[in-house]
Amino acid sequence: MRNVLIIAGVALSLCGSGSAATRPQAAGRVQRVNVILSDFVFTPQNLRLRRGQAYQLQFVNRGSDGHNFSAPEFFAAAQVNPADTGAVLGGKVELGKGQSRTVRLIPAAGNYRVTCTHFLHTNFGMTGSLVVD
């Protein structure tokens, strides 16, 4: 009987604690999403992601000057891969002309606003949204 209890205890410790309902959803396969920044527009302008899904967001600046993808609330709530935190400074991904950056993360549910914070870019329509279900 003692051996059965020891084996059961070892099995439980190997499986981890908490139920599937209380643990974050398994990341599974990483899904790649391309986000193009060009002169005063994001493509796609409105992103829809799934909570708990692992993503590789590939930001590419095809504009004639610098742009950024500013979504401070989104990045603060997401689990950003530690290796990519340097690409997300102040809640935004900054890109010079022709640059690209990859950010790997697992998003948290919510509705988030996206803007380019460069002078007048938001006024010229460089805005969007991020919905995470």
C-alpha positions in Angstrom: 0.0 0.0 0.0 2.8 2.4 0.9 4.4 1.8 -2.6 1.1 2.6 -4.3 0.9 5.9 -2.4 4.5 6.8 -3.3 3.9 6.0 -7.0 0.6 8.0 -7.0 2.4 11.0 -5.4 5.2 10.9 -8.0 2.7 10.6 -10.8 0.8 13.6 -9.5 3.9 15.7 -9.2 5.0 14.8 -12.8 1.6 15.9 -14.1 1.7 19.3 -12.5 -0.8 20.9 -10.2 -4.0 22.6 -11.0 -6.8 21.6 -13.2 -7.1 22.3 -16.9 -9.7 24.9 -16.1 -7.3 26.9 -13.9 -4.2 26.6 -15.9 -3.5 28.9 -18.9 -4.5 27.4 -22.2 -1.6 25.4 -23.7 0.1 27.5 -26.4 0.1 24.6 -28.9 1.5 25.5 -32.3 2.8 29.0 -32.9 0.7 31.0 -35.4 2.5 33.6 -37.5 0.7 36.9 -38.2 2.2 39.5 -40.5 1.5 43.2 -39.7 2.6 45.7 -42.3 3.2 49.3 -41.4 3.1 51.6 -44.4 2.4 55.3 -44.9 -0.5 55.9 -42.4 -2.0 52.5 -42.4 -1.7 49.1 -40.7 -2.4 46.0 -42.7 -4.5 44.4 -41.3 -6.0 47.4 -39.6 -8.0 45.2 -37.2 -6.5 42.1 -35.7 -8.4 39.3 -34.1 -6.4 36.8 -31.9 -7.3 34.0 -29.6 -6.5 34.1 -25.9 -3.9 31.6 -24.9 -2.7 30.9 -28.4 1.0 31.4 -29.1 1.7 33.9 -31.8 4.7 35.2 -33.7 3.8 38.7 -34.8 6.0 39.8 -37.7 6.1 43.6 -38.0 7.3 45.0 -41.3 7.7 48.7 -42.1 7.1 49.3 -45.8 6.6 53.0 -45.4 8.8 55.9 -46.6 9.7 56.7 -43.0 9.7 55.3 -39.5 6.5 54.0 -37.9 5.5 52.1 -34.7 2.9 49.7 -33.5 1.8 51.2 -30.2 -0.5 49.1 -28.1 0.6 49.5 -24.5 -2.4 47.8 -22.8 -2.1 44.8 -25.2 1.6 44.3 -24.6 1.3 44.8 -20.8 -1.4 42.1 -20.6 0.3 39.6 -23.0 3.0 37.1 -22.0 5.8 38.4 -24.3 8.6 36.0 -24.8 11.5 37.2 -22.7 13.9 37.1 -25.7 11.5 39.6 -27.4 10.9 42.2 -24.6 13.7 44.4 -26.0 11.6 44.8 -29.2 8.6 46.1 -27.2 9.7 49.3 -25.4 7.1 51.5 -23.8 4.3 49.3 -25.1 5.3 49.8 -28.8 7.4 48.2 -31.5 9.4 50.9 -33.2 10.5 50.4 -36.8 12.7 52.5 -39.1 12.2 52.6 -42.8 12.6 49.0 -44.2 13.0 47.4 -40.8 11.2 44.3 -39.5 10.9 42.8 -36.0 9.3 39.6 -34.6 7.6 39.5 -31.3 6.5 36.1 -29.9 3.7 36.2 -27.3 0.6 34.8 -25.8 -2.2 37.4 -25.7 -4.7 38.1 -22.9 -8.4 38.5 -23.7 -9.5 42.1 -24.3 -10.1 44.9 -26.7 -7.1 47.0 -27.4 -6.4 50.2 -29.4 -3.4 50.4 -31.8 -1.9 53.6 -33.0 1.3 54.9 -34.5 2.6 57.6 -32.1 4.8 59.4 -34.6 3.8 63.1 -35.1 0.4 63.4 -36.8 0.3 59.7 -37.9 -2.7 58.9 -35.8 -4.4 62.1 -37.3 -3.7 60.8 -40.8 -5.5 57.5 -39.9 -2.8 55.2 -38.7 -5.0 53.5 -36.1 -6.4 50.1 -35.6 -7.7 47.6 -33.1 -6.8 44.3 -31.5 -9.5 42.0 -30.3 -8.5 38.9 -28.3 -11.3 36.4 -27.7 
